[in-house]
């Protein structure tokens, strides 16, 4: 396709887009008027998609049981899913790996194999992870990367 032909096609599409945009401007066509429903005709107002404040049955909606307000902060204070103080949080800050005496930094405390921190016993220290045991459950900690 030649460049002149392409230019003519692009120019024609531009002209058509401008004409379409001008024809469909909001508020540009004043000939269409919405039918105003009669004062007691609730069905026609629902059909038209317009509702007035007098048409809403506020007594019906206020009698419904809605539950707690999710945006009200006082309701969150008694949240049963909040962190409990008996479940501490361990953050592995670093690992000092040595074949003879490895150490790790958890919650800014230096610990070794066999030490306890917040009720958990250090079982193993490897190059990439630390294994803790609490109440018969073993879990691994990995170094958390700071995003700052």
C-alpha positions in Angstrom: 0.0 0.0 0.0 1.3 3.4 -0.9 1.9 6.0 1.7 -0.5 8.5 0.0 -3.2 5.9 0.1 -2.5 5.2 3.8 -2.6 9.0 4.5 -6.0 9.3 2.8 -7.5 6.4 4.8 -6.2 7.8 8.1 -7.5 11.2 7.3 -10.9 9.8 6.3 -11.1 7.9 9.6 -10.1 11.0 11.5 -12.9 13.0 9.8 -15.5 10.3 10.6 -14.4 10.1 14.2 -14.7 13.9 14.6 -18.2 13.8 13.1 -19.2 10.9 15.3 -17.8 12.7 18.4 -19.7 16.0 17.6 -22.9 14.1 17.0 -22.7 12.3 20.3 -21.7 15.1 22.6 -23.4 14.9 26.0 -26.2 17.4 26.1 -25.9 18.1 22.4 -29.3 16.6 21.4 -32.1 18.5 23.1 -34.9 16.8 21.2 -35.0 13.7 23.4 -36.9 14.4 26.6 -37.5 11.9 29.4 -41.1 11.1 30.2 -42.0 12.4 33.6 -44.0 9.8 35.6 -47.3 10.7 37.2 -47.1 11.6 40.9 -48.4 8.2 42.2 -47.0 6.0 39.4 -44.1 4.1 41.0 -43.9 1.4 38.2 -43.2 4.0 35.5 -40.4 5.6 37.5 -38.8 2.2 37.9 -39.0 1.6 34.2 -37.4 4.9 33.4 -34.6 4.2 35.9 -35.2 7.4 38.0 -36.2 7.2 41.6 -37.0 10.0 43.9 -36.3 10.1 47.6 -40.0 9.8 48.4 -40.2 6.5 46.4 -37.7 4.7 48.6 -39.2 2.9 51.6 -36.8 3.8 54.3 -38.8 2.1 57.0 -38.3 -1.2 55.3 -34.5 -0.9 55.0 -34.1 0.4 58.5 -35.9 -2.6 59.9 -33.5 -5.1 58.2 -30.7 -6.7 60.2 -27.5 -5.5 58.6 -24.9 -6.8 61.0 -21.8 -4.9 62.1 -20.4 -1.9 60.2 -17.2 -3.0 58.5 -15.9 0.6 58.5 -16.4 1.2 62.2 -13.1 0.8 63.9 -14.5 0.0 67.4 -15.9 -3.2 66.0 -12.4 -4.4 65.1 -11.1 -4.1 68.6 -12.9 -7.3 69.7 -11.9 -9.2 66.6 -11.5 -12.9 67.4 -9.0 -13.3 64.5 -6.6 -10.7 65.8 -3.1 -11.8 66.8 -3.0 -13.2 70.2 -0.1 -12.4 72.5 0.6 -16.1 73.2 1.7 -16.6 69.6 5.0 -14.6 69.2 6.4 -13.6 65.9 9.9 -14.6 65.0 11.8 -12.6 62.4 15.0 -14.1 61.1 17.4 -11.1 60.6 20.5 -13.0 59.6 22.5 -16.2 59.7 26.2 -16.6 60.7 27.0 -19.9 59.2 30.1 -21.8 60.5 30.5 -25.6 60.3 31.6 -25.8 64.0 29.3 -23.2 65.6 26.5 -21.7 63.4 24.5 -18.8 64.8 21.4 -16.9 63.8 19.9 -13.5 64.6 16.2 -13.8 65.4 14.3 -10.8 66.6 17.7 -9.0 66.9 19.0 -11.6 69.4 22.0 -13.9 68.6 21.0 -17.5 69.2 22.7 -20.9 68.6 21.5 -24.5 68.3 19.7 -25.6 71.5 18.8 -22.0 72.6 15.2 -21.0 73.1 13.6 -17.8 72.0 10.0 -16.8 72.9 9.2 -20.4 73.8 10.7 -22.0 70.7 13.8 -24.2 70.7 16.4 -23.8 67.9 16.8 -27.2 66.3 18.9 -26.5 63.2 20.7 -23.6 61.6 21.5 -24.0 57.9 22.8 -21.5 55.3 19.4 -20.4 54.1 17.0 -21.3 57.0 16.6 -21.9 60.7 14.4 -24.6 62.1 12.5 -23.9 65.3 10.4 -26.3 67.4 7.5 -25.3 69.6 4.9 -27.5 71.2 6.0 -30.5 69.1 5.7 -28.5 65.8 8.7 -27.7 63.7 8.8 -24.8 61.3 11.4 -23.0 59.2 12.3 -19.3 59.2 13.8 -17.7 56.2 15.6 -14.3 56.0 13.1 -11.6 55.3 14.2 -9.0 52.9 13.5 -5.4 54.0 11.7 -3.4 51.3 12.9 0.0 52.4 
